[in-house]
């Protein structure tokens, strides 16, 4: 429950121009960096993505050594800090992180069995996932302070309360987390969620809902999925319908165990606006936060430190768990067996590729891109459904699950597996008939 203190925003002591500028200048700069596509060098994307691309170009061949350094640091971190002693999960992931160092060394040097160096194995993990994530999380964290520290989060939070709370059972400010994940990176979205949760402004249930329901892959990665599945001809329909299905699935999942049974206590909730005065409440709340905000250098330093810790925490797991998942999908029948759990949700629609789609959906637990790879040659509706599930499942072992485990959000692997199953089953149930509708509308 929200604290009684959250019933009204803190008063603004100095409502002058300086406070207004402190609210708007960093916030608008943050919006520009994270959310506004800009064309540079013939490529249109957000400024943060341009910065990551520029950093990778500057590093050149050294980008691999940079990623390796982060992976080594990530494997050493739980040993140095003693985190490996906390519980069995921490000990397992510590071992996996050490294995991630070995996998990264093989990726960088070309050493090891030839089958590991096939294009869809180590090269894919290292070049397409590890290096970009290793750059985007620390660089994004530097600018994250502009979005979360100067009142924008709270101002927008009050405005969208009427939508977020009844539909997704989360505070209005969680809209920022969702947008940051979708436009920038799920890692950035989780970084915001963890910061707000640690500050006592999200309950355990709210943080878990946001982490497992909103922290999906970015729009730029959706383009890769769409290209792989030959869906660019219906890009706008695929984009918006996937977004809709993802959040419809979240709205259903929050009302089911295990999310429905988690604690909803928190120290500091959002201000509740007086009826008819939502804009006034939002404005006063944003100004109050801006006035109390620390200097920019302090906010940047804190966010960069947390972003670096998150980067080194997830990169070793991406290498080891991701590689294991790719190997299992390619060389064992495990995902074929697991796929039978989803077969009823596919077969009910009379889809010719039902067994293959069910297996591909199950393989997404290892790596979100696997369903797209496995269904690239299927008929249209199966390809469309695979593209939706790749995004709407949210949880996968090569990145998002280790990323969530590196936060303070109280989600165990077991809980996340249950949530993943529910999300995939619901996503298939909604995506297949939607695929038939798109096929009819687009005439493909």
TAUR-V277621 format. One record per residue. PHI is phi as a letter, one per 30 degrees, with the letter a starting at -180 (999 if undefined). NEAR is the number of other ideal C-beta (glycine too) atoms within 12 Angstrom. Layout:
# TAUR-V277621
phi = <PHI & PHI>
near = <NEAR & NEAR>
This chain:
# TAUR-V277621
phi = <999 & d & d & e & d & d & d & b & d & d & d & c & d & b & d & d & d & d & d & d & d & d & d & d & d & d & d & d & d & d & d & e & d & c & b & c & d & b & d & b & h & i & b & c & a & d & e & d & d & d & d & d & d & d & d & d & d & d & d & h & d & d & d & d & d & d & d & d & d & d & d & d & d & d & d & d & e & d & d & d & d & i & d & d & d & e & a & d & e & d & d & d & d & d & d & d & d & d & d & d & d & d & d & d & d & d & d & d & c & i & d & j & e & d & d & d & c & d & e & c & c & e & e & d & d & d & d & c & b & d & d & d & d & d & c & d & d & d & d & d & d & e & c & d & e & d & d & c & c & b & j & d & e & d & d & d & e & d & d & c & e & d & c & d & d & d & d & c & h & b & d & e & d & d & e & d & e & d & d & d & d & d & d & c & a & d & d & d & e & d & d & d & e & d & d & d & d & d & d & i & c & c & d & e & d & d & d & d & d & d & d & c & c & c & d & d & d & d & d & d & d & d & d & d & d & d & d & d & c & h & c & d & d & b & e & d & d & d & e & d & d & d & d & d & d & e & d & d & e & d & d & d & d & d & c & c & d & d & d & d & c & d & d & c & d & a & d & b & d & d & d & c & d & d & e & i & b & d & d & d & d & d & d & d & d & d & d & d & d & e & d & d & d & d & d & e & d & d & d & d & d & d & d & d & d & d & d & d & d & d & d & d & d & c & d & d & d & e & d & d & d & d & d & d & d & d & d & d & d & d & c & b & d & e & d & d & d & d & d & d & d & c & e & e & d & c & d & d & c & i & d & d & c & e & d & d & d & d & d & d & d & d & d & d & d & d & a & d & d & d & e & d & d & d & c & d & c & d & d & e & d & d & d & d & d & d & d & d & d & e & c & d & d & i & c & a & d & d & a & d & d & e & d & d & d & d & c & c & d & d & c & d & d & e & d & d & d & d & d & d & d & d & d & d & d & d & d & d & d & d & d & d & d & d & d & d & d & d & e & d & d & d & i & c>
near = <16 & 24 & 18 & 12 & 18 & 27 & 18 & 22 & 34 & 22 & 15 & 24 & 14 & 16 & 18 & 14 & 13 & 17 & 26 & 24 & 20 & 33 & 37 & 24 & 22 & 33 & 34 & 21 & 26 & 41 & 27 & 22 & 33 & 44 & 32 & 21 & 21 & 19 & 13 & 16 & 12 & 9 & 18 & 16 & 29 & 35 & 29 & 41 & 36 & 28 & 26 & 35 & 25 & 20 & 26 & 27 & 18 & 15 & 22 & 13 & 14 & 17 & 27 & 28 & 21 & 31 & 44 & 32 & 28 & 39 & 42 & 28 & 28 & 44 & 35 & 23 & 31 & 33 & 22 & 14 & 17 & 13 & 23 & 23 & 13 & 15 & 16 & 14 & 27 & 26 & 18 & 23 & 36 & 34 & 23 & 38 & 39 & 27 & 26 & 45 & 33 & 26 & 43 & 43 & 28 & 29 & 37 & 31 & 17 & 15 & 15 & 19 & 15 & 12 & 16 & 30 & 23 & 19 & 16 & 28 & 33 & 38 & 23 & 32 & 44 & 40 & 25 & 31 & 45 & 45 & 39 & 39 & 49 & 45 & 37 & 45 & 46 & 38 & 39 & 47 & 40 & 34 & 38 & 48 & 36 & 38 & 45 & 43 & 37 & 37 & 40 & 42 & 44 & 46 & 38 & 37 & 43 & 40 & 29 & 29 & 32 & 20 & 22 & 34 & 27 & 15 & 23 & 35 & 31 & 43 & 43 & 39 & 47 & 45 & 35 & 45 & 51 & 41 & 36 & 46 & 42 & 35 & 37 & 48 & 45 & 51 & 50 & 50 & 46 & 51 & 51 & 52 & 47 & 38 & 37 & 41 & 37 & 21 & 23 & 21 & 36 & 45 & 32 & 29 & 35 & 41 & 43 & 45 & 45 & 49 & 49 & 50 & 51 & 46 & 47 & 47 & 45 & 39 & 33 & 29 & 37 & 36 & 26 & 26 & 40 & 33 & 21 & 30 & 41 & 24 & 39 & 21 & 20 & 30 & 23 & 17 & 29 & 42 & 28 & 20 & 34 & 43 & 29 & 21 & 40 & 42 & 37 & 25 & 41 & 43 & 27 & 27 & 40 & 37 & 21 & 25 & 17 & 28 & 38 & 20 & 15 & 28 & 19 & 23 & 19 & 28 & 19 & 28 & 34 & 42 & 37 & 26 & 29 & 16 & 9 & 8 & 18 & 26 & 16 & 21 & 30 & 33 & 29 & 31 & 40 & 39 & 36 & 29 & 38 & 40 & 27 & 24 & 31 & 20 & 15 & 24 & 13 & 14 & 30 & 28 & 19 & 26 & 34 & 25 & 22 & 34 & 39 & 30 & 30 & 43 & 43 & 39 & 43 & 49 & 50 & 47 & 52 & 53 & 49 & 40 & 38 & 44 & 42 & 30 & 40 & 41 & 28 & 27 & 35 & 25 & 19 & 17 & 15 & 21 & 34 & 24 & 17 & 27 & 37 & 20 & 24 & 43 & 27 & 17 & 31 & 40 & 21 & 16 & 26 & 13 & 35 & 16 & 32 & 29 & 25 & 30 & 44 & 39 & 37 & 47 & 52 & 41 & 42 & 49 & 43 & 39 & 46 & 47 & 41 & 38 & 46 & 42 & 33 & 37 & 42 & 27 & 17 & 32 & 24 & 33 & 35 & 40 & 41 & 49 & 51 & 52 & 54 & 53 & 55 & 48 & 51 & 48 & 54 & 48 & 46 & 46 & 38 & 44 & 50 & 47 & 43 & 45 & 47 & 44 & 38 & 39 & 36 & 26 & 38 & 26 & 40 & 23 & 26 & 16 & 32 & 35 & 24 & 24 & 40 & 39 & 31 & 34 & 48 & 48 & 32 & 34 & 47 & 46 & 29 & 33 & 45 & 40 & 25 & 34 & 42 & 23 & 23 & 32 & 25 & 16 & 18 & 21 & 10 & 22>
